C-alpha cells in the first residue's frame, strides 16, 4: 500500500485520504470491497500527483515553469496543456478580462497572511506591465509569453484535477459512486445505489469545523471560492485575496465565500471565481448563470 494514502472503512462507503496540490484530498467510494477501493484511491493519488508535477508553478520541472522561464521564446505544447490554455482563454473572455492567468505575478507583492502589509502604488504599477492575457500567443504547437510574464494555473488547476480523477474513477469502476473532494472542490461520478445523495458540508468563512450548510448531491460538480484564510487587514479594512488584474488591487465588496453546483467541478470553479471578481454584483451575476449557489457575505 502507498504510504501517502490512508484508508478508512465506514458503514456505507470506504474513504481514502492523501495530500496533493497543497490540499487535503479524499475519495469516498460506495463499496465494501477494500481491494476495489484501494485500486481507485491509488489511481486517484497518481493522477493528482501527475497533474501537480506537470502544472504547478512551484516545481522547476513543470511545463508551467518551463514556459515562465523561457524569456520570450516559444515552448512546445502537448495536447493537454493546449486544452488548459484554451480553457483559460475561455475564462478570460467569459469574465471580460477579470479571470486572467497572467495575473499570478501579483503574488510577488500581495502576501495574504492576515497581516497589514499593503504594497505601495509604485509596486503595483510596476507589475501591471507584466499582466495581459491578450499578449500571450499560443496554438496547438507552442506558446510564447512576453518577457517578464508568467502563467499561473492556480485558478483552474485543482478543479481540473478533481474532474480528471473523477473521469478516471468512472472508467475503472463505472457502476460505483465515487466522490472526489480536493480541498472542498468536488465531483461525483454517478448516483449512489440507494438513491440518496452524498452529504457535503459548505464551510463558513468565520467558523471552522462547523458547516454553514449541509447539502445532498447525487451527481456533478461543486466548487467553493472565498477569503476564509487568505486576506490582509489594515485600519479595519479587510483585503480579499481575489485580485482584479485590471487594477492590481483586491476586488472591493466581494463576498466572503461563493459555492456553486454545476455539471463539472471546473465549470463550477470558474463561476465561483468570476462571481467573486464581480464584487458587489456577485449575486446578480450568479442569478444570471441559472445555477444553484450559496453566497456568504
Secondary structure, 3 states (H helix, E strand, C coil): CCCCCEEEECCCCEEEEEEECCEEEEEEECCCCHHHHHHHHHHHHHHHHHHHHHHCCCCCCCHHHHHHCCCCCCEECCHHHHHHHHHHHHHHHHCCCCCCCCHHHHHHCCCCCCCCCCCCHHHHHHHHCCCCHHHCEECCCEEECCCCCCCCHHHCHHHHHHHHHHHHHHHHCCCCCEEEEECCEEEECCCCCCCCCEEEEEEECCEEEEEEEEEEECCEEEEEEECCCCEEEECCEEEECCEECCCCEECCCCCCEEEEEECCHHHHHHHHHHHHHCHHHHHHHHHHHCCEEEEEC
